[in-house]
């Protein structure tokens, strides 16, 4: 493995899926699988020993589930990027995961190529999320009075384009390719979007964009 490889730990109780994910990660350049476990029972010790950059986390696991594991990780190793990878797309699980510090939320139907992009995106400061999950977020947001003041954020044409691509679930790399710009330029635009929307994460930006019909 190269020194720059993203170190990943997988938590997944389904042995076939755990093995499939392991094979995918071991065979993909730029990724290093440092551990794959059936549950989060020993998550604290595993974080201390393995020091992953990204954790791919299932929710429904025996003994110690993914939400519990997420909370422990964010308490003892807040710098670790935890990306939920689950079949659950109900409001309760989505919001508990996001509020507990997950940087992204993907459904298990996500294609392998998109999963690798999402892991890379999470590592590089993004918040990858299945587009249907972003819309689920809206179901628990209170209705807001839409006025010229709260929907006029003075986004540029390029910022609006990038925000729309974020809403559709595109990674930073995909946005860069589609817009013909560098990853650093994408990050600069996204930082300006966050500032104008008064948000602090991609999840918040996507939810606000949909909720207030900004894009």
C-alpha positions as CSV (number, residue, x, y, z in Angstrom):
1,X,0.0,0.0,0.0
2,X,1.1,3.6,-0.7
3,X,1.7,5.9,2.3
4,X,-1.2,8.0,1.1
5,X,-3.8,5.2,1.1
6,X,-7.0,5.8,3.1
7,X,-7.1,3.5,6.1
8,X,-10.5,1.9,6.5
9,X,-12.2,-0.2,9.2
10,X,-15.5,-2.0,8.3
11,X,-18.2,-2.9,10.7
12,X,-20.7,-5.4,9.1
13,X,-22.3,-8.4,10.6
14,X,-23.3,-10.1,7.3
15,X,-20.3,-12.3,6.5
16,X,-20.9,-12.3,2.8
17,X,-21.2,-8.5,2.6
18,X,-18.2,-8.1,4.9
19,X,-16.1,-10.3,2.7
20,X,-17.3,-8.5,-0.5
21,X,-16.4,-5.1,1.0
22,X,-13.1,-6.4,2.1
23,X,-12.3,-7.7,-1.4
24,X,-13.4,-4.4,-2.9
25,X,-11.2,-2.3,-0.6
26,X,-8.2,-4.6,-0.8
27,X,-8.3,-4.5,-4.6
28,X,-8.8,-0.8,-5.0
29,X,-5.8,1.5,-5.3
30,X,-5.6,4.2,-2.7
31,X,-7.5,2.3,0.0
32,X,-6.1,0.1,2.8
33,X,-8.5,-2.1,4.8
34,X,-7.0,-2.3,8.3
35,X,-9.9,-4.2,10.0
36,X,-13.3,-5.7,9.4
37,X,-15.5,-6.7,12.3
38,X,-18.9,-8.3,13.1
39,X,-20.0,-5.6,15.6
40,X,-18.8,-2.7,17.7
41,X,-18.2,-4.5,21.0
42,X,-14.5,-3.7,21.0
43,X,-14.7,-0.5,19.0
44,X,-12.7,1.6,21.5
45,X,-9.7,-0.8,21.5
46,X,-9.9,-1.2,17.7
47,X,-9.8,2.6,17.1
48,X,-6.8,2.9,19.4
49,X,-4.9,0.0,17.7
50,X,-5.8,0.7,14.1
51,X,-6.2,4.5,13.7
52,X,-8.4,4.4,10.7
53,X,-9.2,7.5,8.5
54,X,-12.7,6.3,7.6
55,X,-15.0,3.8,9.3
56,X,-17.7,2.2,7.2
57,X,-20.4,1.5,9.7
58,X,-23.5,-0.8,9.5
59,X,-26.3,0.0,12.0
60,X,-28.1,-3.3,12.8
61,X,-25.4,-5.5,14.3
62,X,-25.6,-7.9,17.3
63,X,-24.2,-7.1,20.8
64,X,-23.2,-3.5,20.0
65,X,-24.8,-1.8,17.0
66,X,-23.5,0.9,14.7
67,X,-25.1,3.9,16.4
68,X,-23.5,2.9,19.7
69,X,-20.2,2.4,17.9
70,X,-20.5,5.8,16.2
71,X,-21.0,7.5,19.5
72,X,-18.0,5.8,21.1
73,X,-15.8,6.7,18.1
74,X,-16.8,10.4,18.1
75,X,-16.1,10.5,21.9
76,X,-12.6,8.9,21.8
77,X,-11.4,9.7,18.3
78,X,-13.5,12.6,16.9
79,X,-11.1,13.0,13.9
80,X,-12.2,9.6,12.5
81,X,-14.7,10.0,9.6
82,X,-17.6,7.6,10.2
83,X,-19.7,6.8,7.1
84,X,-22.9,4.9,7.8
85,X,-23.6,2.1,5.3
86,X,-27.0,0.5,6.0
87,X,-30.3,-0.7,4.7
88,X,-32.2,1.7,7.1
89,X,-33.5,4.9,5.6
90,X,-36.1,5.8,8.3
91,X,-36.0,9.2,9.9
92,X,-35.0,8.0,13.3
93,X,-31.9,6.2,12.3
94,X,-30.8,8.9,9.8
95,X,-31.1,11.7,12.3
96,X,-29.6,9.9,15.2
97,X,-26.6,9.0,13.1
98,X,-26.2,12.6,11.8
99,X,-26.7,14.1,15.2
100,X,-24.2,11.7,16.7
101,X,-21.5,12.8,14.3
102,X,-21.7,10.6,11.1
103,X,-20.1,12.5,8.2
104,X,-22.3,10.7,5.6
105,X,-25.1,8.2,5.2
106,X,-25.2,5.7,2.3
107,X,-27.7,2.9,1.6
108,X,-26.4,-0.6,0.8
109,X,-27.7,-0.5,-2.7
110,X,-25.0,2.1,-3.4
111,X,-22.9,0.8,-6.4
112,X,-19.3,-0.2,-5.5
113,X,-17.7,2.6,-7.6
114,X,-19.9,5.2,-5.8
115,X,-19.0,3.7,-2.5
116,X,-15.3,4.1,-3.1
117,X,-16.0,7.7,-4.2
118,X,-18.0,8.3,-1.0
119,X,-15.2,7.0,1.2
120,X,-12.7,9.3,-0.6
121,X,-15.1,12.2,-0.4
122,X,-15.6,11.6,3.4
123,X,-11.8,11.5,3.8
124,X,-11.4,14.8,2.0
125,X,-13.9,16.7,4.1
126,X,-17.1,15.9,2.2
127,X,-20.4,14.5,3.6
128,X,-21.6,11.9,1.0
129,X,-25.2,11.0,1.3
130,X,-27.6,9.0,-0.8
131,X,-30.0,11.5,-2.4
132,X,-33.1,9.8,-1.1
133,X,-31.7,10.1,2.4
134,X,-31.3,13.9,1.9
135,X,-35.0,14.0,1.1
136,X,-35.9,12.0,4.2
137,X,-34.2,14.6,6.2
138,X,-36.8,17.1,5.1
139,X,-39.7,15.1,6.6
140,X,-38.5,16.0,10.1
141,X,-37.7,19.6,9.4
142,X,-40.4,22.1,10.6
143,X,-42.0,24.1,7.9
144,X,-40.6,27.6,7.4
145,X,-42.1,30.7,6.1
146,X,-40.5,31.4,2.8
147,X,-39.7,35.0,2.3
148,X,-37.4,36.9,0.0
149,X,-35.1,37.3,3.0
150,X,-34.6,33.7,3.8
151,X,-34.3,32.3,0.3
152,X,-32.2,35.1,-1.3
153,X,-28.7,33.9,-0.4
154,X,-27.1,35.6,-3.4
155,X,-25.4,32.5,-4.7
156,X,-23.5,32.9,-8.0
157,X,-24.5,30.8,-11.0
158,X,-21.5,28.5,-10.4
159,X,-22.4,28.1,-6.7
160,X,-26.0,27.3,-7.5
161,X,-24.7,24.7,-10.0
162,X,-22.5,23.0,-7.5
163,X,-25.2,23.1,-4.8
164,X,-27.5,21.4,-7.2
165,X,-24.9,18.7,-7.9
166,X,-24.5,18.2,-4.1
167,X,-28.3,17.7,-3.7
168,X,-28.1,15.0,-6.4
169,X,-25.5,13.1,-4.4
170,X,-22.4,13.9,-6.4
171,X,-19.0,13.6,-4.7
172,X,-16.4,16.4,-4.8
173,X,-14.5,14.6,-7.6
174,X,-17.7,14.1,-9.7
175,X,-18.5,17.8,-9.3
176,X,-15.0,18.8,-10.3
177,X,-15.2,16.6,-13.4
178,X,-18.7,17.8,-14.4
179,X,-17.8,21.5,-13.9
180,X,-14.3,21.2,-15.5
181,X,-12.6,22.6,-12.3
182,X,-10.1,21.3,-9.8
183,X,-11.0,19.7,-6.4
184,X,-9.5,22.7,-4.6
185,X,-11.8,25.0,-6.6
186,X,-14.8,22.8,-5.7
187,X,-13.9,23.1,-2.0
188,X,-13.5,26.9,-2.2
189,X,-17.0,27.2,-3.8
190,X,-18.5,24.8,-1.2
191,X,-17.0,26.9,1.6
192,X,-18.6,30.0,0.2
193,X,-21.9,28.2,-0.2
194,X,-21.8,27.1,3.5
195,X,-21.1,30.7,4.5
196,X,-23.9,32.2,2.4
197,X,-26.4,29.5,3.6
198,X,-25.2,29.8,7.2
199,X,-24.6,26.1,7.5
200,X,-21.6,24.0,8.6
201,X,-21.9,20.7,6.7
202,X,-23.0,19.2,3.4
203,X,-25.9,17.5,5.1
204,X,-27.2,20.9,6.4
205,X,-26.6,22.5,3.0
206,X,-28.5,19.8,1.0
207,X,-31.4,19.8,3.5
208,X,-31.7,23.6,3.4
209,X,-31.4,23.7,-0.4
210,X,-34.3,21.2,-0.8
211,X,-36.4,22.6,2.1
212,X,-36.3,26.2,0.8
213,X,-36.3,25.4,-2.9
214,X,-33.0,27.1,-3.4
215,X,-32.1,24.8,-6.3
